Amino acid sequence: MIFCQMNKIHLPSLSSRVNLRTIVLISSDKKRIVVPYIVAKKSKALRRMMKIFPTKITFYFPGFESKIIDKVMSFCAYHSSLSKKDLMFKQKIQKYHATYVALKFEILIKVAALANILEIQPLLELMGWAIQRKLCRRNSDMDLLFVGKSLENYNKKVPEPNFEDNFLQLT
């Protein structure tokens, strides 16, 4: 059994406000991730499921590895641990988000997919922004290869497609 990385985040204010009821999320690699109820409530989908099944506290996510579920729940834990009354709230969130999105593109896509399934709107917006930024960076890097080049140089780098090898031949 794995306790979510959110255990690294200090949650003293949460333990005093709510009982330490937990839910269990099971990943595709059969690892169990224990999540406090207050953290799971950040997800609209989990909140609805907890209302429907108050005694069943185990949810299966066969399409997602434990590291992806853990990443999403650590985001929820961080946001649960902060108080909006804190004067440095906005700066802390911005710093956390900047480090959170420094992931590989494939992991960003998986985190966005899980955020969409769990209906975690702030995480979904953050992942959309991060994915868009990475895609734009890739496109601008490709554009830089061809800036200031003539059409002949461009054609040397990007060969013309061969339409003679038609794989959709009608017989």
C-alpha positions as CSV (number, residue, x, y, z in Angstrom):
1,M,0.0,0.0,0.0
2,I,1.3,3.4,-1.0
3,F,0.5,6.6,0.8
4,C,0.2,9.4,-1.6
5,Q,3.2,11.8,-1.9
6,M,0.9,14.4,-0.3
7,N,2.2,13.0,3.0
8,K,5.2,15.2,2.3
9,I,2.9,18.2,2.5
10,H,2.2,19.2,6.1
11,L,-1.6,19.1,6.7
12,P,-2.1,20.1,10.4
13,S,-5.0,22.5,9.7
14,L,-6.9,19.8,7.8
15,S,-6.7,17.2,10.6
16,S,-8.3,19.5,13.1
17,R,-11.2,20.4,10.7
18,V,-12.2,17.0,9.6
19,N,-12.0,13.4,10.7
20,L,-9.2,11.4,9.1
21,R,-11.5,9.2,7.0
22,T,-9.7,8.0,3.9
23,I,-10.5,6.6,0.5
24,V,-8.4,4.1,-1.5
25,L,-7.6,4.5,-5.2
26,I,-6.3,1.4,-7.0
27,S,-4.2,2.0,-10.1
28,S,-3.6,-0.2,-13.2
29,D,-0.4,-1.5,-11.7
30,K,-2.5,-2.7,-8.7
31,K,-1.0,-0.3,-6.2
32,R,-3.3,1.1,-3.5
33,I,-3.1,4.9,-2.9
34,V,-4.6,6.1,0.4
35,V,-6.1,9.6,0.2
36,P,-7.7,11.6,3.0
37,Y,-11.3,12.4,2.5
38,I,-10.7,16.2,2.5
39,V,-8.2,15.9,-0.3
40,A,-10.5,13.6,-2.4
41,K,-13.2,16.2,-2.1
42,K,-11.3,18.5,-4.5
43,S,-12.5,16.1,-7.2
44,K,-16.2,16.6,-8.2
45,A,-16.4,13.1,-9.5
46,L,-15.0,11.5,-6.3
47,R,-17.3,13.7,-4.2
48,R,-20.4,12.5,-6.1
49,M,-19.2,8.9,-5.8
50,M,-18.7,9.2,-2.1
51,K,-22.2,10.5,-1.7
52,I,-23.6,7.6,-3.7
53,F,-21.5,4.9,-2.0
54,P,-20.8,6.2,1.5
55,T,-19.5,2.9,2.7
56,K,-17.5,1.9,-0.3
57,I,-14.3,3.8,-0.2
58,T,-12.3,2.0,-2.9
59,F,-12.2,3.3,-6.4
60,Y,-10.5,1.6,-9.4
61,F,-8.6,3.4,-12.1
62,P,-7.5,0.7,-14.5
63,G,-6.3,3.1,-17.2
64,F,-3.8,5.0,-15.0
65,E,-0.6,4.1,-13.3
66,S,0.0,4.9,-9.6
67,K,2.5,7.6,-10.4
68,I,-0.2,9.5,-12.4
69,I,-2.8,9.1,-9.7
70,D,-0.3,10.1,-7.1
71,K,0.6,13.3,-9.1
72,V,-3.0,14.3,-9.3
73,M,-3.7,13.7,-5.7
74,S,-0.6,15.6,-4.6
75,F,-2.0,18.6,-6.5
76,C,-5.3,18.2,-4.6
77,A,-3.4,17.9,-1.3
78,Y,-1.4,21.0,-1.9
79,H,-4.5,23.0,-2.7
80,S,-6.2,21.6,0.3
81,S,-3.4,22.5,2.6
82,L,-3.3,26.2,1.7
83,S,-5.5,28.9,3.3
84,K,-6.8,31.6,1.1
85,K,-6.3,34.0,4.1
86,D,-2.6,33.5,3.7
87,L,-1.0,36.8,2.4
88,M,1.4,34.8,0.2
89,F,-1.3,32.6,-1.2
90,K,-1.0,33.7,-4.8
91,Q,2.8,33.5,-4.8
92,K,2.8,30.0,-3.3
93,I,0.3,28.7,-5.8
94,Q,2.3,30.2,-8.8
95,K,5.6,28.7,-7.5
96,Y,4.0,25.3,-7.0
97,H,2.3,25.4,-10.4
98,A,5.6,26.3,-12.1
99,T,7.4,23.3,-10.6
100,Y,4.3,21.0,-11.1
101,V,4.2,21.5,-14.9
102,A,7.9,20.7,-15.4
103,L,7.0,17.2,-16.6
104,K,7.4,15.2,-19.8
105,F,4.8,15.8,-22.4
106,E,3.4,12.3,-22.1
107,I,2.9,12.6,-18.4
108,L,1.2,16.0,-18.8
109,I,-1.3,14.3,-21.2
110,K,-2.1,11.5,-18.7
111,V,-2.5,13.9,-15.8
112,A,-4.8,16.0,-17.9
113,A,-6.9,12.9,-18.8
114,L,-7.2,11.9,-15.2
115,A,-8.0,15.5,-14.1
116,N,-10.8,15.5,-16.7
117,I,-12.2,12.2,-15.5
118,L,-12.0,13.3,-11.9
119,E,-13.4,16.7,-12.8
120,I,-10.6,18.7,-11.1
121,Q,-11.1,22.0,-12.9
122,P,-8.0,24.0,-11.6
123,L,-5.7,21.1,-12.5
124,L,-7.4,20.6,-15.9
125,E,-6.9,24.3,-16.7
126,L,-3.2,24.2,-15.6
127,M,-2.6,21.1,-17.7
128,G,-4.3,22.6,-20.7
129,W,-2.0,25.7,-20.4
130,A,1.1,23.5,-20.0
131,I,0.3,21.3,-22.9
132,Q,-0.4,24.3,-25.2
133,R,2.8,25.9,-24.1
134,K,4.8,22.7,-24.9
135,L,3.1,22.3,-28.3
136,C,3.8,25.9,-29.2
137,R,7.4,25.5,-28.2
138,R,7.8,22.5,-30.4
139,N,6.2,24.3,-33.3
140,S,8.4,27.4,-32.8
141,D,11.5,25.2,-32.6
142,M,10.6,23.6,-35.9
143,D,9.9,27.1,-37.5
144,L,13.4,28.2,-36.4
145,L,14.9,25.5,-38.6
146,F,13.5,27.2,-41.7
147,V,13.7,30.9,-40.9
148,G,15.9,32.7,-43.5
149,K,16.1,29.6,-45.7
150,S,15.3,29.6,-49.4
151,L,12.6,27.3,-50.8
152,E,15.4,25.0,-52.1
153,N,16.9,24.6,-48.7
154,Y,13.4,23.9,-47.3
155,N,12.8,21.2,-49.8
156,K,16.1,19.6,-49.0
157,K,15.1,19.4,-45.3
158,V,11.5,18.3,-46.0
159,P,11.3,15.8,-48.8
160,E,8.2,15.7,-51.1
161,P,5.8,12.8,-50.4
162,N,5.9,9.9,-52.8
163,F,2.4,9.5,-54.2
164,E,3.4,6.6,-56.4
165,D,3.3,4.2,-53.4
166,N,-0.4,4.6,-52.9
167,F,-1.4,2.4,-50.0
168,L,-5.1,2.9,-50.7
169,Q,-5.1,1.3,-54.1
170,L,-8.5,0.3,-55.3
171,T,-8.8,-3.1,-57.0
